[in-house]
């Protein structure tokens, strides 16, 4: 339909061509629409609970979402992650205090604990065995927000991939482990603010200096990338959202 940026402008509306509209005259009458409305209401209720820091409401809402056939991992990707993005925008616009942002982040971490517990009840063995590759996840030096990288790790595990969380002190040693020599590796780095770009560039230089068997593909994501505030870095792929990993 020729969509153009800004894709995040919620005022943009979408429609159907006349042919498709003729085949489905009443788009709002089916069960799918009712299901979407129910999930939307759950999302808004969970968001409101987070804004007032009401964790007691979170458990029942998570259970209601699962009962509505929303997978636990979809609660993370389709509800918690967008909430955090909106909270980040509110903080940047000055409509939310630092204290409020920290409170919501703490609320989100506790909700992730709930969702992870429910995910682990259904998990079996990884579907991608040793040799298929491993994802190393870390925050950019100076990025103290752990929720985003944690959600990404759980999503990858739900896809059956092996993951390891590392930091600036342990990443080189982890990548160079002999047991992983020659195995495909991907380093996912989350950057929150453009001020962290210099530290990321230094990290990339150190990682790219590793011997070839230990050298990973490097993907940079996070709020600063999503909002277009990170310049291209040679040898690094920028991923504005989770779909850019090509694993969905």
ChimeraX commands (.cxc) that place a marker at each C-alpha (Angstrom):
marker #1 position 0.00,0.00,0.00 radius 0.5
marker #1 position 3.02,2.26,-0.25 radius 0.5
marker #1 position 3.56,2.75,3.48 radius 0.5
marker #1 position 6.22,5.29,4.33 radius 0.5
marker #1 position 7.92,6.42,7.55 radius 0.5
marker #1 position 7.17,7.36,10.24 radius 0.5
marker #1 position 5.75,3.88,10.78 radius 0.5
marker #1 position 5.36,4.62,14.52 radius 0.5
marker #1 position 2.79,7.35,13.78 radius 0.5
marker #1 position -0.34,5.74,15.21 radius 0.5
marker #1 position -2.48,8.22,13.27 radius 0.5
marker #1 position -1.75,6.33,10.06 radius 0.5
marker #1 position -4.70,4.16,9.07 radius 0.5
marker #1 position -4.74,1.06,6.92 radius 0.5
marker #1 position -7.39,-0.36,4.66 radius 0.5
marker #1 position -8.16,-3.00,2.06 radius 0.5
marker #1 position -8.30,-2.79,-1.69 radius 0.5
marker #1 position -11.85,-2.88,-3.14 radius 0.5
marker #1 position -11.47,-6.51,-4.24 radius 0.5
marker #1 position -10.52,-7.77,-0.76 radius 0.5
marker #1 position -13.10,-5.54,0.90 radius 0.5
marker #1 position -15.78,-7.07,-1.32 radius 0.5
marker #1 position -14.80,-10.57,-0.29 radius 0.5
marker #1 position -15.02,-9.72,3.43 radius 0.5
marker #1 position -17.80,-7.14,3.79 radius 0.5
marker #1 position -17.92,-7.03,7.60 radius 0.5
marker #1 position -14.41,-7.05,9.03 radius 0.5
marker #1 position -15.55,-6.33,12.60 radius 0.5
marker #1 position -17.96,-9.18,13.11 radius 0.5
marker #1 position -15.67,-12.18,13.50 radius 0.5
marker #1 position -14.02,-13.90,16.44 radius 0.5
marker #1 position -10.59,-12.61,15.42 radius 0.5
marker #1 position -11.68,-9.02,15.90 radius 0.5
marker #1 position -13.22,-9.80,19.31 radius 0.5
marker #1 position -10.00,-11.57,20.29 radius 0.5
marker #1 position -7.91,-8.58,19.23 radius 0.5
marker #1 position -10.11,-6.25,21.27 radius 0.5
marker #1 position -9.76,-8.48,24.34 radius 0.5
marker #1 position -5.96,-8.51,24.02 radius 0.5
marker #1 position -5.92,-4.74,23.50 radius 0.5
marker #1 position -7.89,-4.25,26.71 radius 0.5
marker #1 position -5.50,-6.56,28.59 radius 0.5
marker #1 position -2.54,-4.59,27.23 radius 0.5
marker #1 position -4.05,-1.30,28.35 radius 0.5
marker #1 position -4.90,-2.69,31.79 radius 0.5
marker #1 position -1.38,-4.03,32.26 radius 0.5
marker #1 position 0.09,-0.72,31.10 radius 0.5
marker #1 position -2.15,1.18,33.53 radius 0.5
marker #1 position -1.13,-1.15,36.37 radius 0.5
marker #1 position 2.51,-0.42,35.58 radius 0.5
marker #1 position 1.96,3.34,35.53 radius 0.5
marker #1 position 0.45,3.18,39.02 radius 0.5
marker #1 position 3.00,0.55,40.15 radius 0.5
marker #1 position 0.24,-1.93,41.04 radius 0.5
marker #1 position 2.01,-5.27,40.82 radius 0.5
marker #1 position -0.86,-7.10,42.53 radius 0.5
marker #1 position -2.89,-6.62,39.34 radius 0.5
marker #1 position -0.17,-8.02,37.07 radius 0.5
marker #1 position -0.51,-11.73,37.87 radius 0.5
marker #1 position -4.22,-12.00,37.06 radius 0.5
marker #1 position -3.73,-9.97,33.87 radius 0.5
marker #1 position -0.91,-12.24,32.70 radius 0.5
marker #1 position -3.07,-15.28,33.44 radius 0.5
marker #1 position -5.99,-13.69,31.57 radius 0.5
marker #1 position -3.76,-13.08,28.54 radius 0.5
marker #1 position -2.60,-16.71,28.54 radius 0.5
marker #1 position -6.20,-17.88,28.93 radius 0.5
marker #1 position -7.00,-15.76,25.85 radius 0.5
marker #1 position -4.49,-17.89,23.90 radius 0.5
marker #1 position -1.68,-15.36,24.08 radius 0.5
marker #1 position 1.62,-17.24,24.41 radius 0.5
marker #1 position 3.83,-16.11,27.33 radius 0.5
marker #1 position 6.57,-15.08,24.90 radius 0.5
marker #1 position 4.04,-12.94,23.02 radius 0.5
marker #1 position 3.24,-11.12,26.26 radius 0.5
marker #1 position 6.90,-10.14,26.41 radius 0.5
marker #1 position 7.23,-9.10,22.77 radius 0.5
marker #1 position 3.73,-7.80,22.13 radius 0.5
marker #1 position 2.97,-6.15,25.47 radius 0.5
marker #1 position 5.96,-5.56,27.76 radius 0.5
marker #1 position 8.40,-4.42,25.05 radius 0.5
marker #1 position 6.01,-1.83,23.54 radius 0.5
marker #1 position 5.20,-0.55,27.03 radius 0.5
marker #1 position 8.89,0.01,27.72 radius 0.5
marker #1 position 9.26,1.83,24.40 radius 0.5
marker #1 position 6.37,4.15,25.27 radius 0.5
marker #1 position 7.83,4.75,28.74 radius 0.5
marker #1 position 11.18,5.63,27.13 radius 0.5
marker #1 position 9.45,8.11,24.86 radius 0.5
marker #1 position 7.60,9.66,27.80 radius 0.5
marker #1 position 10.85,10.06,29.73 radius 0.5
marker #1 position 12.55,11.64,26.71 radius 0.5
marker #1 position 9.66,14.10,26.22 radius 0.5
marker #1 position 9.86,15.08,29.88 radius 0.5
marker #1 position 6.34,13.86,30.65 radius 0.5
marker #1 position 7.66,11.16,32.99 radius 0.5
marker #1 position 10.13,11.65,35.81 radius 0.5
marker #1 position 13.28,9.58,36.22 radius 0.5
marker #1 position 11.70,8.12,39.34 radius 0.5
marker #1 position 8.61,7.14,37.37 radius 0.5
marker #1 position 10.71,5.53,34.66 radius 0.5
marker #1 position 12.65,3.53,37.25 radius 0.5
marker #1 position 9.44,2.43,38.96 radius 0.5
marker #1 position 7.94,1.22,35.69 radius 0.5
marker #1 position 11.14,-0.62,34.78 radius 0.5
marker #1 position 11.12,-2.38,38.16 radius 0.5
marker #1 position 7.45,-3.29,37.59 radius 0.5
marker #1 position 8.32,-4.70,34.16 radius 0.5
marker #1 position 11.13,-6.81,35.61 radius 0.5
marker #1 position 8.72,-8.40,38.08 radius 0.5
marker #1 position 6.20,-9.08,35.32 radius 0.5
marker #1 position 8.96,-10.71,33.27 radius 0.5
marker #1 position 9.65,-12.97,36.26 radius 0.5
marker #1 position 5.99,-14.04,36.16 radius 0.5
marker #1 position 6.04,-14.66,32.43 radius 0.5
marker #1 position 9.36,-16.51,32.52 radius 0.5
marker #1 position 8.05,-18.87,35.21 radius 0.5
marker #1 position 5.11,-19.73,32.97 radius 0.5
marker #1 position 7.36,-20.13,29.93 radius 0.5
marker #1 position 9.63,-22.59,31.70 radius 0.5
marker #1 position 6.69,-24.84,32.50 radius 0.5
marker #1 position 6.25,-25.44,28.77 radius 0.5
marker #1 position 9.88,-25.51,27.64 radius 0.5
marker #1 position 11.50,-28.70,26.41 radius 0.5
marker #1 position 15.00,-29.28,25.09 radius 0.5
marker #1 position 16.42,-26.66,22.69 radius 0.5
marker #1 position 15.48,-27.35,19.07 radius 0.5
marker #1 position 18.82,-25.98,17.87 radius 0.5
marker #1 position 21.49,-28.33,19.27 radius 0.5
marker #1 position 25.16,-27.65,19.87 radius 0.5
marker #1 position 26.86,-26.75,16.62 radius 0.5
marker #1 position 23.98,-24.69,15.22 radius 0.5
marker #1 position 25.27,-21.57,16.91 radius 0.5
marker #1 position 24.96,-19.55,20.08 radius 0.5
marker #1 position 23.71,-16.05,20.79 radius 0.5
marker #1 position 25.70,-13.89,23.21 radius 0.5
marker #1 position 23.69,-11.03,24.69 radius 0.5
marker #1 position 25.03,-7.95,26.43 radius 0.5
marker #1 position 24.27,-4.35,27.18 radius 0.5
marker #1 position 26.47,-1.65,25.73 radius 0.5
marker #1 position 28.97,-0.32,28.27 radius 0.5
marker #1 position 27.08,2.27,30.29 radius 0.5
marker #1 position 23.62,0.84,29.53 radius 0.5
marker #1 position 22.13,-0.19,32.87 radius 0.5
marker #1 position 18.69,-1.17,31.52 radius 0.5
marker #1 position 18.56,-4.97,31.58 radius 0.5
marker #1 position 14.90,-5.53,30.71 radius 0.5
marker #1 position 15.24,-5.29,26.93 radius 0.5
marker #1 position 18.15,-7.70,26.64 radius 0.5
marker #1 position 16.42,-10.08,29.04 radius 0.5
marker #1 position 13.26,-10.12,26.91 radius 0.5
marker #1 position 15.36,-10.80,23.82 radius 0.5
marker #1 position 17.14,-13.68,25.57 radius 0.5
marker #1 position 13.86,-15.30,26.59 radius 0.5
marker #1 position 12.48,-14.90,23.06 radius 0.5
marker #1 position 15.55,-16.62,21.60 radius 0.5
marker #1 position 15.31,-19.44,24.14 radius 0.5
marker #1 position 11.65,-19.85,23.23 radius 0.5
marker #1 position 12.80,-20.25,19.61 radius 0.5
marker #1 position 15.06,-23.08,20.77 radius 0.5
marker #1 position 18.40,-21.22,20.54 radius 0.5
marker #1 position 21.21,-21.41,23.06 radius 0.5
marker #1 position 21.97,-18.06,24.70 radius 0.5
marker #1 position 24.54,-16.64,27.08 radius 0.5
marker #1 position 24.48,-13.31,28.85 radius 0.5
marker #1 position 27.86,-11.59,29.01 radius 0.5
marker #1 position 29.20,-8.13,29.83 radius 0.5
marker #1 position 32.13,-5.93,28.87 radius 0.5
marker #1 position 34.47,-7.87,31.19 radius 0.5
marker #1 position 33.52,-11.41,30.14 radius 0.5
marker #1 position 32.57,-11.17,26.47 radius 0.5
marker #1 position 36.02,-11.80,24.93 radius 0.5
marker #1 position 36.72,-14.81,27.16 radius 0.5
marker #1 position 33.28,-16.30,26.47 radius 0.5
marker #1 position 33.64,-15.92,22.69 radius 0.5
marker #1 position 37.10,-17.50,22.76 radius 0.5
marker #1 position 36.11,-20.65,24.67 radius 0.5
marker #1 position 37.69,-23.66,22.92 radius 0.5
marker #1 position 34.42,-25.62,23.03 radius 0.5
marker #1 position 32.87,-23.01,20.73 radius 0.5
marker #1 position 35.72,-22.80,18.24 radius 0.5
marker #1 position 34.41,-22.74,14.70 radius 0.5
marker #1 position 30.78,-22.69,15.82 radius 0.5
marker #1 position 28.59,-19.84,14.49 radius 0.5
marker #1 position 28.28,-17.08,17.06 radius 0.5
marker #1 position 26.25,-13.90,17.15 radius 0.5
marker #1 position 26.86,-11.06,19.61 radius 0.5
marker #1 position 23.75,-8.99,20.30 radius 0.5
marker #1 position 24.47,-5.61,21.93 radius 0.5
marker #1 position 21.74,-3.36,23.33 radius 0.5
marker #1 position 22.44,0.39,23.31 radius 0.5
marker #1 position 20.09,2.75,25.10 radius 0.5
marker #1 position 21.58,6.19,24.41 radius 0.5
marker #1 position 23.70,7.67,21.58 radius 0.5
marker #1 position 26.26,8.73,24.20 radius 0.5
marker #1 position 27.21,5.04,24.48 radius 0.5
marker #1 position 28.30,4.84,20.82 radius 0.5
marker #1 position 32.00,5.49,21.48 radius 0.5
marker #1 position 32.13,2.68,24.04 radius 0.5
marker #1 position 30.34,0.37,21.60 radius 0.5
marker #1 position 32.80,1.25,18.82 radius 0.5
marker #1 position 35.68,0.38,21.15 radius 0.5
marker #1 position 33.98,-2.90,22.08 radius 0.5
marker #1 position 33.45,-3.78,18.41 radius 0.5
marker #1 position 37.12,-3.13,17.68 radius 0.5
marker #1 position 38.18,-5.52,20.44 radius 0.5
marker #1 position 35.74,-8.22,19.31 radius 0.5
marker #1 position 36.73,-7.93,15.65 radius 0.5
marker #1 position 40.38,-8.39,16.66 radius 0.5
marker #1 position 39.65,-11.92,17.92 radius 0.5
marker #1 position 40.95,-14.86,15.85 radius 0.5
marker #1 position 38.52,-15.94,13.12 radius 0.5
marker #1 position 37.22,-19.07,14.95 radius 0.5
marker #1 position 36.14,-16.88,17.88 radius 0.5
marker #1 position 34.87,-13.90,15.92 radius 0.5
marker #1 position 31.07,-13.47,15.99 radius 0.5
marker #1 position 28.59,-11.66,13.85 radius 0.5
marker #1 position 27.71,-8.45,15.67 radius 0.5
marker #1 position 24.19,-7.01,15.81 radius 0.5
marker #1 position 23.43,-3.71,17.55 radius 0.5
marker #1 position 19.92,-2.92,18.72 radius 0.5
marker #1 position 18.07,-1.11,21.47 radius 0.5
marker #1 position 16.36,2.24,21.97 radius 0.5
marker #1 position 19.09,4.35,20.37 radius 0.5
marker #1 position 19.01,2.19,17.23 radius 0.5
marker #1 position 15.20,2.08,17.11 radius 0.5
marker #1 position 15.05,5.88,17.18 radius 0.5
marker #1 position 17.72,6.26,14.46 radius 0.5
marker #1 position 20.43,7.82,16.63 radius 0.5
marker #1 position 23.25,5.40,15.90 radius 0.5
marker #1 position 25.50,5.86,12.89 radius 0.5
marker #1 position 26.55,2.76,10.92 radius 0.5
marker #1 position 29.57,0.91,12.33 radius 0.5
marker #1 position 31.69,-1.13,9.89 radius 0.5
marker #1 position 31.07,-4.85,10.34 radius 0.5
marker #1 position 28.00,-4.30,12.55 radius 0.5
marker #1 position 24.36,-4.85,11.59 radius 0.5
marker #1 position 21.83,-2.43,13.05 radius 0.5
marker #1 position 18.52,-4.03,14.06 radius 0.5
marker #1 position 15.67,-1.65,14.80 radius 0.5
marker #1 position 13.40,-4.44,16.00 radius 0.5
marker #1 position 13.39,-8.14,16.75 radius 0.5
marker #1 position 12.18,-9.08,13.27 radius 0.5
marker #1 position 15.51,-7.89,11.84 radius 0.5
marker #1 position 17.13,-11.02,13.29 radius 0.5
marker #1 position 15.27,-13.09,10.73 radius 0.5
marker #1 position 14.29,-15.77,13.27 radius 0.5
marker #1 position 10.55,-15.26,13.59 radius 0.5
marker link #1:1,2 radius 0.2
marker link #1:2,3 radius 0.2
marker link #1:3,4 radius 0.2
marker link #1:4,5 radius 0.2
marker link #1:5,6 radius 0.2
marker link #1:6,7 radius 0.2
marker link #1:7,8 radius 0.2
marker link #1:8,9 radius 0.2
marker link #1:9,10 radius 0.2
marker link #1:10,11 radius 0.2
marker link #1:11,12 radius 0.2
marker link #1:12,13 radius 0.2
marker link #1:13,14 radius 0.2
marker link #1:14,15 radius 0.2
marker link #1:15,16 radius 0.2
marker link #1:16,17 radius 0.2
marker link #1:17,18 radius 0.2
marker link #1:18,19 radius 0.2
marker link #1:19,20 radius 0.2
marker link #1:20,21 radius 0.2
marker link #1:21,22 radius 0.2
marker link #1:22,23 radius 0.2
marker link #1:23,24 radius 0.2
marker link #1:24,25 radius 0.2
marker link #1:25,26 radius 0.2
marker link #1:26,27 radius 0.2
marker link #1:27,28 radius 0.2
marker link #1:28,29 radius 0.2
marker link #1:29,30 radius 0.2
marker link #1:30,31 radius 0.2
marker link #1:31,32 radius 0.2
marker link #1:32,33 radius 0.2
marker link #1:33,34 radius 0.2
marker link #1:34,35 radius 0.2
marker link #1:35,36 radius 0.2
marker link #1:36,37 radius 0.2
marker link #1:37,38 radius 0.2
marker link #1:38,39 radius 0.2
marker link #1:39,40 radius 0.2
marker link #1:40,41 radius 0.2
marker link #1:41,42 radius 0.2
marker link #1:42,43 radius 0.2
marker link #1:43,44 radius 0.2
marker link #1:44,45 radius 0.2
marker link #1:45,46 radius 0.2
marker link #1:46,47 radius 0.2
marker link #1:47,48 radius 0.2
marker link #1:48,49 radius 0.2
marker link #1:49,50 radius 0.2
marker link #1:50,51 radius 0.2
marker link #1:51,52 radius 0.2
marker link #1:52,53 radius 0.2
marker link #1:53,54 radius 0.2
marker link #1:54,55 radius 0.2
marker link #1:55,56 radius 0.2
marker link #1:56,57 radius 0.2
marker link #1:57,58 radius 0.2
marker link #1:58,59 radius 0.2
marker link #1:59,60 radius 0.2
marker link #1:60,61 radius 0.2
marker link #1:61,62 radius 0.2
marker link #1:62,63 radius 0.2
marker link #1:63,64 radius 0.2
marker link #1:64,65 radius 0.2
marker link #1:65,66 radius 0.2
marker link #1:66,67 radius 0.2
marker link #1:67,68 radius 0.2
marker link #1:68,69 radius 0.2
marker link #1:69,70 radius 0.2
marker link #1:70,71 radius 0.2
marker link #1:71,72 radius 0.2
marker link #1:72,73 radius 0.2
marker link #1:73,74 radius 0.2
marker link #1:74,75 radius 0.2
marker link #1:75,76 radius 0.2
marker link #1:76,77 radius 0.2
marker link #1:77,78 radius 0.2
marker link #1:78,79 radius 0.2
marker link #1:79,80 radius 0.2
marker link #1:80,81 radius 0.2
marker link #1:81,82 radius 0.2
marker link #1:82,83 radius 0.2
marker link #1:83,84 radius 0.2
marker link #1:84,85 radius 0.2
marker link #1:85,86 radius 0.2
marker link #1:86,87 radius 0.2
marker link #1:87,88 radius 0.2
marker link #1:88,89 radius 0.2
marker link #1:89,90 radius 0.2
marker link #1:90,91 radius 0.2
marker link #1:91,92 radius 0.2
marker link #1:92,93 radius 0.2
marker link #1:93,94 radius 0.2
marker link #1:94,95 radius 0.2
marker link #1:95,96 radius 0.2
marker link #1:96,97 radius 0.2
marker link #1:97,98 radius 0.2
marker link #1:98,99 radius 0.2
marker link #1:99,100 radius 0.2
marker link #1:100,101 radius 0.2
marker link #1:101,102 radius 0.2
marker link #1:102,103 radius 0.2
marker link #1:103,104 radius 0.2
marker link #1:104,105 radius 0.2
marker link #1:105,106 radius 0.2
marker link #1:106,107 radius 0.2
marker link #1:107,108 radius 0.2
marker link #1:108,109 radius 0.2
marker link #1:109,110 radius 0.2
marker link #1:110,111 radius 0.2
marker link #1:111,112 radius 0.2
marker link #1:112,113 radius 0.2
marker link #1:113,114 radius 0.2
marker link #1:114,115 radius 0.2
marker link #1:115,116 radius 0.2
marker link #1:116,117 radius 0.2
marker link #1:117,118 radius 0.2
marker link #1:118,119 radius 0.2
marker link #1:119,120 radius 0.2
marker link #1:120,121 radius 0.2
marker link #1:121,122 radius 0.2
marker link #1:122,123 radius 0.2
marker link #1:123,124 radius 0.2
marker link #1:124,125 radius 0.2
marker link #1:125,126 radius 0.2
marker link #1:126,127 radius 0.2
marker link #1:127,128 radius 0.2
marker link #1:128,129 radius 0.2
marker link #1:129,130 radius 0.2
marker link #1:130,131 radius 0.2
marker link #1:131,132 radius 0.2
marker link #1:132,133 radius 0.2
marker link #1:133,134 radius 0.2
marker link #1:134,135 radius 0.2
marker link #1:135,136 radius 0.2
marker link #1:136,137 radius 0.2
marker link #1:137,138 radius 0.2
marker link #1:138,139 radius 0.2
marker link #1:139,140 radius 0.2
marker link #1:140,141 radius 0.2
marker link #1:141,142 radius 0.2
marker link #1:142,143 radius 0.2
marker link #1:143,144 radius 0.2
marker link #1:144,145 radius 0.2
marker link #1:145,146 radius 0.2
marker link #1:146,147 radius 0.2
marker link #1:147,148 radius 0.2
marker link #1:148,149 radius 0.2
marker link #1:149,150 radius 0.2
marker link #1:150,151 radius 0.2
marker link #1:151,152 radius 0.2
marker link #1:152,153 radius 0.2
marker link #1:153,154 radius 0.2
marker link #1:154,155 radius 0.2
marker link #1:155,156 radius 0.2
marker link #1:156,157 radius 0.2
marker link #1:157,158 radius 0.2
marker link #1:158,159 radius 0.2
marker link #1:159,160 radius 0.2
marker link #1:160,161 radius 0.2
marker link #1:161,162 radius 0.2
marker link #1:162,163 radius 0.2
marker link #1:163,164 radius 0.2
marker link #1:164,165 radius 0.2
marker link #1:165,166 radius 0.2
marker link #1:166,167 radius 0.2
marker link #1:167,168 radius 0.2
marker link #1:168,169 radius 0.2
marker link #1:169,170 radius 0.2
marker link #1:170,171 radius 0.2
marker link #1:171,172 radius 0.2
marker link #1:172,173 radius 0.2
marker link #1:173,174 radius 0.2
marker link #1:174,175 radius 0.2
marker link #1:175,176 radius 0.2
marker link #1:176,177 radius 0.2
marker link #1:177,178 radius 0.2
marker link #1:178,179 radius 0.2
marker link #1:179,180 radius 0.2
marker link #1:180,181 radius 0.2
marker link #1:181,182 radius 0.2
marker link #1:182,183 radius 0.2
marker link #1:183,184 radius 0.2
marker link #1:184,185 radius 0.2
marker link #1:185,186 radius 0.2
marker link #1:186,187 radius 0.2
marker link #1:187,188 radius 0.2
marker link #1:188,189 radius 0.2
marker link #1:189,190 radius 0.2
marker link #1:190,191 radius 0.2
marker link #1:191,192 radius 0.2
marker link #1:192,193 radius 0.2
marker link #1:193,194 radius 0.2
marker link #1:194,195 radius 0.2
marker link #1:195,196 radius 0.2
marker link #1:196,197 radius 0.2
marker link #1:197,198 radius 0.2
marker link #1:198,199 radius 0.2
marker link #1:199,200 radius 0.2
marker link #1:200,201 radius 0.2
marker link #1:201,202 radius 0.2
marker link #1:202,203 radius 0.2
marker link #1:203,204 radius 0.2
marker link #1:204,205 radius 0.2
marker link #1:205,206 radius 0.2
marker link #1:206,207 radius 0.2
marker link #1:207,208 radius 0.2
marker link #1:208,209 radius 0.2
marker link #1:209,210 radius 0.2
marker link #1:210,211 radius 0.2
marker link #1:211,212 radius 0.2
marker link #1:212,213 radius 0.2
marker link #1:213,214 radius 0.2
marker link #1:214,215 radius 0.2
marker link #1:215,216 radius 0.2
marker link #1:216,217 radius 0.2
marker link #1:217,218 radius 0.2
marker link #1:218,219 radius 0.2
marker link #1:219,220 radius 0.2
marker link #1:220,221 radius 0.2
marker link #1:221,222 radius 0.2
marker link #1:222,223 radius 0.2
marker link #1:223,224 radius 0.2
marker link #1:224,225 radius 0.2
marker link #1:225,226 radius 0.2
marker link #1:226,227 radius 0.2
marker link #1:227,228 radius 0.2
marker link #1:228,229 radius 0.2
marker link #1:229,230 radius 0.2
marker link #1:230,231 radius 0.2
marker link #1:231,232 radius 0.2
marker link #1:232,233 radius 0.2
marker link #1:233,234 radius 0.2
marker link #1:234,235 radius 0.2
marker link #1:235,236 radius 0.2
marker link #1:236,237 radius 0.2
marker link #1:237,238 radius 0.2
marker link #1:238,239 radius 0.2
marker link #1:239,240 radius 0.2
marker link #1:240,241 radius 0.2
marker link #1:241,242 radius 0.2
marker link #1:242,243 radius 0.2
marker link #1:243,244 radius 0.2
marker link #1:244,245 radius 0.2
marker link #1:245,246 radius 0.2
marker link #1:246,247 radius 0.2
marker link #1:247,248 radius 0.2
view
